Amino acid sequence: MHAPLANSVRLAPRRHSALRLLAFRAAEWSVAACGGRRIYQARHLTAKGVRVREERVLVPDLAPGLEGLSIAQLSDLHGGRFLGRGDLRGVVERVNALAPDLVVVTGDWITHAWSEALPLLDDLAELRAPLGCFAVFGNHDYKGRLEGRIADAARARGVRFLRNQHARLERRGSTFVLTGLEDPEEARAVDLEEARAGVDPRDLEIVLCHNPLAAPRIARVGCALILAGHSHGTQVDLPFLRRLGPAHPGLRLRFGRTTLLVSRGLGVVGVPWRVGAPAEVVLARFERGVEAVSGANGGVACTAR
């Protein structure tokens, strides 16, 4: 059982029937046998083909040194039958060409087994960002409770996991805080208070959390941005089929002074098929300014699918 969480970031885990899981495995195996991985990589993951979604994050009192701060977000890689060694080279090439200050990966490294992350980490080791590459886990990554092996392998390749932790980073003489949470559905412990220990609400904070549904409980003054994934943007955005995956709240939402950006991700689950939800890298750039806010409790400023 999951340990209780006093600050209520925990979300009820989704569970599927044995029949549904069997159907997904059968579809996955069949399409993989027909070359699905090669087709998916050629269509979605080349340096020219991968989509870059650029987002501005406006902060009224942004420190001068953080003006123009850029963060490249990768999410939902789902290593396995449809994503393996070499498949992210084009993505890495594109991200490096963007020259972000920071790269983050917001979970779901694997599909079925911890070792599926290893070939992806070999590709991501080539990422170049002056402030480094940081990551959190997603709900898939706790299979067999061997996520620690992924974190160890990542550390050896220059990727640092934030597990209910934060890091204080500096750019041009100004500092900000990057906070990372364990997955709210599947982690044994998800502790926002522990992750924020020592973080002042006056600090500019960016939070990495795989599941976007936890965002309303994370948002607060000082937290300028939450980066999430999980929903794949529905992956197949067609009536009935979009309901097969986790709930997709939208691509960009506001909760008070906090912006939530939800990535459609780079990988797939079940079949290597995307409709109306392209694989993407999100590039968030900070600027000084004020965002319009609607709704009595902070509301939603943008609910684009």
C-alpha positions in Angstrom: 0.0 0.0 0.0 1.0 3.6 -0.6 2.0 5.6 2.5 -0.5 8.4 3.3 0.4 11.9 2.3 -0.4 14.7 4.6 -0.3 17.4 1.9 -2.6 15.5 -0.4 -0.5 15.4 -3.6 -1.2 11.6 -3.9 -3.6 10.6 -6.7 -5.5 7.3 -6.9 -3.6 4.9 -9.2 -5.3 3.8 -12.4 -5.8 0.0 -12.8 -6.7 -2.0 -15.9 -8.3 -5.4 -16.3 -6.2 -8.4 -17.2 -8.1 -8.7 -20.5 -7.3 -5.1 -21.4 -3.6 -5.5 -20.6 -3.5 -8.7 -22.7 -5.1 -6.9 -25.6 -2.5 -4.1 -25.4 0.4 -6.6 -25.2 -1.0 -8.5 -28.2 -1.4 -5.3 -30.3 2.1 -4.1 -29.2 3.8 -7.3 -30.2 1.9 -7.6 -33.5 2.7 -4.0 -34.7 6.3 -4.2 -33.5 6.7 -7.4 -35.6 5.6 -5.4 -38.6 8.3 -2.7 -38.2 6.3 -0.3 -36.1 9.3 1.0 -34.3 11.1 2.0 -37.5 8.0 3.6 -38.9 7.4 5.6 -35.7 11.0 6.8 -35.5 11.0 8.0 -39.1 7.7 9.8 -38.8 8.1 11.5 -35.4 11.6 11.5 -34.0 14.0 12.7 -36.7 15.8 16.0 -36.2 13.6 17.6 -38.9 10.4 15.8 -38.0 10.2 16.3 -34.3 7.9 19.1 -33.3 9.1 21.8 -31.0 6.3 23.6 -29.1 7.4 27.0 -27.8 5.8 28.5 -24.7 6.4 31.8 -23.0 6.2 32.0 -19.2 5.6 35.5 -18.0 6.7 36.5 -14.5 6.1 40.1 -13.4 9.1 40.4 -11.1 11.5 38.2 -13.0 15.1 38.6 -11.9 17.3 40.2 -14.7 19.5 37.1 -14.9 16.5 34.9 -15.5 15.2 36.9 -18.5 15.2 34.5 -21.4 15.8 31.4 -19.3 14.9 28.5 -21.6 14.0 24.9 -20.6 13.6 22.0 -23.0 11.2 19.4 -21.7 11.2 15.8 -22.9 8.5 13.5 -21.6 6.9 10.0 -21.8 9.7 8.3 -23.7 8.4 4.8 -23.1 11.5 2.8 -24.0 10.7 -0.7 -25.2 9.3 -2.2 -28.5 8.8 1.2 -30.1 11.7 3.3 -28.8 15.2 2.0 -28.4 18.9 2.7 -28.8 19.5 5.4 -31.4 15.9 6.4 -31.8 16.3 9.7 -29.9 19.4 10.9 -31.7 17.4 13.2 -33.9 15.6 14.6 -30.9 18.9 15.2 -29.1 20.3 16.9 -32.2 17.2 19.2 -32.4 17.3 20.0 -28.7 21.0 20.8 -28.8 20.4 23.1 -31.8 17.8 25.0 -29.6 20.6 25.7 -27.1 18.4 25.6 -24.0 19.8 26.6 -20.6 18.3 23.5 -19.0 16.9 20.1 -20.1 14.3 18.2 -18.1 12.6 14.8 -18.6 9.2 14.4 -16.9 8.9 10.7 -16.5 7.7 7.4 -18.1 11.1 6.3 -19.2 10.0 2.7 -19.7 7.0 0.6 -20.7 7.6 -2.7 -19.1 11.0 -3.2 -17.6 13.7 -0.9 -16.0 16.3 -1.9 -18.5 14.3 -0.3 -21.3 15.7 3.1 -20.1 19.3 2.2 -20.6 19.5 2.6 -24.4 17.6 5.9 -24.2 20.0 7.2 -21.6 22.9 6.4 -24.0 21.2 8.8 -26.5 20.4 11.5 -23.9 24.0 11.5 -22.6 24.7 13.6 -25.7 22.4 16.4 -24.5 24.1 19.7 -23.9 22.8 22.4 -21.6 24.8 24.7 -19.3 22.6 24.1 -16.3 22.4 20.3 -16.8 19.8 17.7 -17.3 17.3 16.8 -14.6 14.5 14.2 -14.4 11.7 12.7 -12.5 9.9 9.4 -12.7 6.5 8.6 -14.2 3.9 6.0 -13.2 5.4 3.3 -15.5 8.9 3.6 -14.0 8.2 1.8 -10.8 7.7 -1.6 -12.4 9.3 -4.1 -10.1 10.3 -1.3 -7.8 13.6 -1.1 -9.6 13.5 2.7 -10.4 16.7 3.2 -8.4 18.6 1.3 -11.1 17.4 3.8 -13.6 18.5 6.7 -11.4 21.9 5.2 -10.9 22.4 4.6 -14.6 21.2 8.1 -15.4 23.6 9.7 -12.9 26.5 8.0 -14.7 25.3 9.6 -17.9 24.9 13.1 -16.5 21.2 13.0 -15.8 20.2 13.8 -12.2 16.9 12.6 -10.8 15.1 14.8 -8.3 13.2 12.4 -6.0 11.1 14.7 -3.6 14.1 17.0 -3.8 15.0 20.4 -5.2 18.1 21.9 -6.7 19.1 25.6 -6.6 20.5 26.7 -9.9 22.1 30.0 -11.0 22.0 31.9 -14.3 23.8 35.2 -14.8 23.9 35.9 -11.1 20.2 35.1 -10.4 19.0 31.9 -8.8 15.9 29.8 -9.1 14.7 26.5 -7.7 14.0 23.3 -9.6 11.8 20.9 -7.6 11.1 17.3 -8.6 8.4 15.0 -7.2 8.0 11.3 -7.3 4.9 10.2 -9.3 1.7 10.9 -7.4 0.1 7.6 -8.5 2.7 4.9 -8.2 5.6 6.1 -6.0 5.8 4.7 -2.4 6.3 8.2 -1.1 5.4 11.6 -2.6 6.3 14.4 -0.3 5.9 18.0 -1.5 6.9 19.4 1.9 10.1 17.4 1.9 10.8 18.5 -1.7 10.3 22.1 -0.8 12.2 22.1 2.5 14.3 25.2 2.4 12.5 26.8 -0.6 11.3 30.3 0.2 8.0 31.3 -1.5 9.9 34.3 -2.7 12.1 32.0 -4.8 11.3 31.5 -8.4 10.3 27.8 -8.5 9.8 25.4 -11.3 8.3 22.0 -10.5 8.6 18.7 -12.4 5.7 16.3 -11.8 4.8 13.6 -14.2 1.0 13.7 -13.6 -0.7 17.1 -14.4 -3.7 16.4 -12.2 -1.6 17.1 -9.2 -0.9 20.7 -10.4 -3.7 22.4 -8.4 -2.2 21.1 -5.2 1.3 22.1 -6.1 0.6 25.6 -7.4 1.4 28.5 -5.0 2.9 32.0 -4.9 6.5 31.7 -6.1 5.9 28.6 -8.2 6.0 30.1 -11.7 5.8 26.8 -13.7 4.9 23.2 -13.4 6.0 20.8 -16.2 4.1 17.6 -16.6 3.3 14.9 -19.2 1.5 11.6 -18.7 -1.5 12.1 -21.0 0.3 11.9 -24.3 -2.2 14.6 -25.4 -4.5 11.6 -25.6 -2.1 10.1 -28.3 -5.0 9.3 -30.5 -7.3 12.3 -30.4 -10.4 10.7 -31.8 -13.9 10.1 -30.2 -13.9 7.1 -27.9 -10.2 6.3 -28.5 -9.0 9.3 -26.6 -10.7 7.9 -23.5 -8.4 4.8 -23.5 -5.6 6.8 -21.9 -5.3 9.0 -18.8 -7.2 12.2 -18.5 -5.7 15.1 -20.6 -6.5 18.4 -18.9 -5.1 20.5 -21.7 -1.7 21.8 -22.9 -1.5 25.0 -20.9 -3.4 26.0 -17.8 -3.1 28.6 -15.1 -3.7 28.1 -11.3 -3.3 31.5 -9.7 0.2 32.7 -10.5 1.4 29.2 -11.6 1.5 28.1 -15.2 1.1 24.4 -16.0 2.5 23.1 -19.3 1.5 19.5 -20.3 3.8 17.8 -22.9 2.3 15.4 -25.4 5.5 13.4 -25.0 7.8 11.6 -27.4 6.9 7.9 -27.1 3.7 5.8 -27.3 1.9 3.0 -25.5 0.1 0.1 -27.1 0.6 1.0 -30.8 3.0 3.5 -32.5 0.2 5.7 -33.7 -0.6 9.4 -33.0 -3.5 11.3 -34.3 -4.0 15.0 -33.4 -1.3 14.7 -30.7 2.1 14.9 -32.3 5.3 13.8 -30.5 7.0 17.0 -29.2 9.6 18.7 -27.3 8.4 21.7 -25.2 10.6 24.7 -25.0 9.6 27.1 -22.2 11.1 30.5 -22.2 10.8 33.0 -19.3 10.1 36.6 -19.9 9.2 39.6 -17.6 5.4 40.3 -17.9 2.0 39.6 -16.6 -0.4 36.8 -17.7 -4.1 37.3 -17.8 -5.9 35.1 -15.2 -9.5 34.2 -15.4 -11.7 32.5 -12.8 -12.3 33.1 -9.1 -9.5 30.7 -7.9 -6.9 31.4 -10.5 -8.8 29.6 -13.3 -7.6 28.5 -16.6 -6.0 30.9 -19.0 -5.6 28.5 -21.9 -7.1 25.1 -22.4 -5.8 24.2 -25.9 -5.8 20.5 -26.6 
